[in-house]
Each structure stands twice: as structure tokens, then as C-alpha cells.
């Protein structure tokens, strides 16, 4: 995920963003907070350690709403994540995804997540896993090229 988000077209670094997201995302997922309330809570948490100009608070809330809704990752693009420790299967899935993106002419950010805690946050128990936004597309067996083509063409 990183500690940057696009606010009004600019990449902004925020201290503690991953922690705030990990605290609030489950509340939104369980419908304990609306997406708007979750975004406002994230901004409130971040204001404790970052300077957020009062005139820009609405821009921050809007950016975090988009992020919580899974519309984009923190850099403003759809995030593709390969989850796994860096084994042969994980690397093969990453190469397959890059190959399909190149063939389809789609620009996307690919993150290879190797941290076990981060992998568990997605509820993934088998790797490699392919994540688009916050949606787990597969976990365990490596999908076929045709499956990856279909998933990416439908969702990107």
C-alpha cells in the first residue's frame, strides 16, 4: 500500500497511513462505519501525526473514500498485488500478469507482497494469490493465462 496517496493530483506522503487503514478497513468491511465515516476516521487518525491543512481536509476524505471503496490504490491507480513469499510460483504468477498487461496494453502498478502479516490481512492462506484492488481473484494454484486475461480485461 505504501504511505502515499494522491490528493488533488499530488502524491502526498503520510506517516502512519498503513496503520490507520488497517484499523479502519475492517470496520468498513463489517459495515460498522460507512465509507464516508471510515475516510473521516482515517483523516482524524492521520491528523495526529501529520499536518493536514484545514482547507484540504475534504480532498483527503474524498481520496480515502475512493481508496476504501477499492476504486484505486493509494497512488491513484488500480492496484494489482501478488501475494507470496517470493517462491517460484509467486514469481511465475507475477510474470504472467505482466505479460498479460503488456499484451493488452494496460498500464498498472504491480506490488509483490511478501510480508506474512500483510498477506493475512487479505485472508489468504495459500499462495500465490492475485489481488485486484481488495478482491482476491485466486489463491493457491497458478491460474491459466486465459483466466488472467479475462480477469484483467473485465476489471481494468
N, C-alpha and C positions, 0 to 999 in steps of 0.2 A: 504494500500500500504506500509506504513512504510517509514522509512528514510534510508533503507539499500538496497544495490544492490550487486550482485555478479560480481566482477571484477577480471578476471584472476583466477577464482576459490576461491576467498576470499570474505567474506562478508564485505562490506565497509559501514560505516555509513556516511551519508552526510547531513549537515544542509541545510534545505530549499528545499530538493528534491521534496516533495509533491507539494509545491508551484510552482516550476519550471515545473513539469509535468502537473499541472493543467493549466498553461499558454500555454504550447506548444501543448499538445494533441489536443485541438480544432483546432489549425492551421493545424496540420497534417490531422485531420479528414476532414477538409474542403478543403484539397489539396492546401492550401496556401503555405505550405512547404512540401518538400519531407521528407520521414522518416529520411534520412541521415541528411538533413538540420535541422530537428527537434532535432535529437540527438545532433548535434553540438551546437545548440542553448541552449539546456539543460546544456551541459557541460560548455558553456560560462557563463550561469547564475550561475552555481554552483561554478565556479572558483572564484567568487567574495567573497564567504564566506567560502570556503573550499580550502585546499591545494591539488591540483591535480598535481602530478609530470609530467613534460613535456613528459617524456618517456612513461607515461601511458595514455596519452590523447586518443590515438587510441583505447585502451582497453575500456575506459569509453564510447567513442562514440559507439563502437560496442555493448556494453551492453545495452545502451539506445536505440539503433536501435531495438534490439530484444524485448525490453520492449514496445516500441511504435508499433511494428508490432503485439503485442499481443501474441508473442510466449511463453513468460514466464512472471511471475511477478518479482518483484524486488529481490526476494530471489533465482531466477533461476528455479522455478517450475511453472507449470500451476496453476493459482490461481482460486480457487472456492470461490465465495462470496455469502453470504446470506444477502440480504438487508432487513432490517426491524427493528422496534423499540424494539424487544425482546418479542413480544407477543407470544401467544400460537401457532399461525400459523407459525410464523417465526422459533420458536424452533422446531416445528414438521418437517418443511422442512429441517432444519439442521440435525436432527436425521435421516431423510430419506436418505439424501445424504451420511452421514457417514455409514449408514447401507449398501447402495449400494456399496460404495467404499470398505468396508470390504469384502462383498460377492465376488466382482470382483478382490480382491487382488490388488487394485490400491492405491498407496501412493500419497496423495495430501495435499496441505495446504488449510484449510478452514478458511475463515475470516467471522465473523458475523459483518456486518457494521450496526451500529445503528445511526450514525451521519446523520442528515437530509440533511445537505449540501452535504455530500459525496453521499448519495442516489440520490439526484437531479442531480449530475454530470453524472450519468448514464442515465438520462432521465426517471427514474422510478417514476411513480405517484401512483402506487398501490403496496402494499407489502402483503405477502413476495415476494421477487424476487430472482431468481437464476441467477448468472452471472458466466460465464466461460471465463477467460481472460477479454476481454471487451465486450463480446457478451451476451446480455440479452436473456436467454433461456425461462424464464417465469416471469410474474409479475401478482400478484393478486391471482387467485385460486392456491391452492397447487396441483402440478402435481401428477400423479399416479406414483407408484414405477416403472412400466414398462417404462414410459416416461423418468424418471431419469436414469434408466439403459441404455436405448437407447442413450440418450444424452452423458452420460459419456463414454460409450464404443466406440462411434463414435469419440469423441473428445480428449480422453486421451490415 
